[in-house]
Amino acid sequence: MDRSQKAESVAQLSAVFNEVGVVVITRNLGMSVAQSSALRTKIREAGATYKVAKNRLAKLAIQDTDYAGIDEMFTGPTAIATSVDPVAAAKAVVDFAKTTDKIEIVGGSMGTHVLNADGVKALASMPSLDEMRGTLIGLIQAPATKIAQLTVAPASKLARVFNAYAEKDAA
């Protein structure tokens, strides 16, 4: 890799770091090609990206970003999982790590907040952005439904009372 290719790689990585919401750093411990392909597919399906980058170039790329605190994690054979959704990359990597011992979660970062391996696992246990949106919409719609039920309830109770008096008078 010559100097211009390295500069281009650093610029691409820096652009990625400026756009994403979370970065997860993994250490690959002899994964086979099939395992690596399965991991990349799983991460792509989650809406995230997975890239093996040279440690020195990655350290240069994060210098002027919010992720500058994770530079000491780039040692050994590392790879970077990133996503705009703060949970997607972490969830995909943690789920894959449960199936094999060939990948180790080193840590990561959510903006300026540096996470250790346990922090990444805790982040992965959170609901995704879409699940949170669904829950929020459900919470917003619930009061409206209750208000509609409360406004209809007195009328139906009144109708039952009138019906009971009518049946009583008829008998």
C-alpha positions in Angstrom: 0.0 0.0 0.0 1.6 3.3 -1.1 1.3 6.7 0.6 -1.6 7.9 -1.6 -3.6 4.7 -0.9 -3.0 5.1 2.8 -4.1 8.8 2.7 -7.2 7.7 0.8 -7.9 5.0 3.3 -7.5 7.4 6.3 -9.9 9.9 4.6 -12.5 7.2 4.0 -12.2 5.9 7.6 -12.4 9.5 9.0 -15.6 10.1 6.9 -17.1 6.9 8.3 -16.2 7.9 11.9 -17.8 11.3 11.4 -21.1 9.8 10.2 -21.8 6.9 12.5 -23.4 6.7 15.9 -21.4 3.7 17.3 -18.1 2.0 16.7 -17.4 -1.6 18.0 -13.9 -2.9 17.8 -13.4 -6.7 17.6 -10.3 -8.9 17.6 -10.4 -11.7 15.1 -8.8 -14.9 16.4 -8.4 -17.1 13.4 -11.9 -16.9 11.9 -12.4 -19.0 8.7 -13.6 -17.4 5.5 -17.1 -18.9 6.0 -17.3 -17.4 9.5 -16.1 -14.1 8.3 -18.6 -14.1 5.5 -21.4 -15.1 7.9 -20.5 -12.2 10.2 -20.4 -9.7 7.4 -23.8 -10.9 6.2 -25.3 -10.6 9.6 -23.9 -7.2 10.2 -25.1 -6.0 6.7 -28.6 -7.3 7.5 -28.6 -5.2 10.7 -27.8 -2.1 8.8 -24.2 -1.8 9.9 -20.8 -2.2 8.3 -17.8 -4.3 9.2 -14.3 -3.4 8.0 -10.8 -4.7 8.7 -8.5 -1.8 8.9 -4.8 -1.3 9.6 -4.4 -0.2 13.2 -2.1 2.7 12.4 -4.4 4.0 9.7 -7.5 3.7 12.0 -5.7 5.6 14.8 -4.9 8.4 12.3 -8.5 8.4 11.1 -10.0 8.9 14.6 -7.8 11.7 15.7 -10.1 14.6 14.8 -13.4 12.7 15.6 -15.5 12.0 18.7 -14.0 8.5 18.8 -10.4 9.6 19.6 -10.7 7.9 23.0 -10.6 4.4 21.5 -7.2 4.6 19.9 -5.6 2.3 22.5 -8.0 -0.5 21.5 -6.3 -0.8 18.1 -3.8 -3.5 18.9 -3.5 -6.9 17.2 -5.8 -8.2 14.4 -8.7 -5.8 14.8 -11.8 -5.0 12.8 -14.3 -2.2 13.1 -18.1 -2.5 13.1 -20.0 0.7 12.7 -23.6 1.8 12.3 -25.7 5.0 12.5 -28.2 3.2 14.7 -26.5 3.1 18.1 -27.5 -0.5 18.8 -27.3 -2.3 15.4 -23.6 -2.9 15.1 -23.3 -3.9 18.8 -26.2 -6.3 18.6 -25.0 -8.0 15.5 -21.4 -8.5 16.8 -22.5 -9.7 20.2 -25.0 -12.1 18.7 -22.3 -13.5 16.4 -19.8 -13.7 19.3 -22.2 -16.0 21.1 -21.9 -18.6 18.3 -18.1 -18.7 18.1 -15.1 -18.1 20.2 -13.1 -16.9 17.2 -14.1 -13.3 17.7 -13.4 -11.2 20.8 -15.2 -7.9 21.5 -12.5 -5.4 22.6 -14.7 -2.4 23.2 -16.1 0.5 21.4 -17.5 4.0 21.6 -20.8 5.8 21.3 -19.7 9.3 20.3 -17.3 10.5 23.0 -18.4 7.8 25.5 -15.9 5.0 25.4 -17.3 1.5 26.1 -15.5 -1.6 27.3 -16.5 -5.1 26.2 -19.2 -5.2 28.9 -20.5 -1.8 27.8 -20.9 -3.1 24.2 -22.8 -6.1 25.5 -25.1 -3.9 27.6 -25.6 -1.7 24.5 -26.5 -4.8 22.5 -29.2 -5.8 25.0 -31.0 -2.5 24.4 -33.9 -2.4 21.9 -33.0 -1.2 18.4 -34.0 2.3 17.1 -37.0 0.9 15.3 -38.2 -1.0 18.4 -37.9 2.1 20.5 -39.9 4.1 17.9 -42.7 1.4 18.0 -42.8 1.6 21.8 -42.9 5.4 21.7 -45.8 5.4 19.2 -47.6 2.8 21.3 -47.2 5.0 24.4 -48.4 8.1 22.5 -51.5 6.3 21.1 -52.4 4.7 24.5 -53.7 7.9 26.1 -55.8 8.7 23.1 -57.4 5.3 23.2 -58.1 5.6 26.9 -59.7 9.1 26.3 -61.9 7.7 23.6 -63.0 4.8 25.9 -63.7 7.2 28.7 -65.9 9.5 26.6 -67.9 6.5 25.3 -68.3 4.7 28.6 -70.7 7.2 30.3 -73.0 7.1 27.4 -73.1 3.3 27.3 -73.7 3.2 31.1 -76.5 5.7 30.7 -78.1 3.6 28.0 -77.9 0.4 30.2 -79.6 2.3 33.0 -82.4 3.5 30.7 -82.8 -0.1 29.4 -83.0 -1.5 33.0 -85.8 1.0 33.8 -87.6 0.2 30.6 -87.4 -3.5 31.4 -88.6 -2.9 35.0 -91.6 -0.8 33.8 -92.5 -3.5 31.2 -92.5 -6.2 33.8 
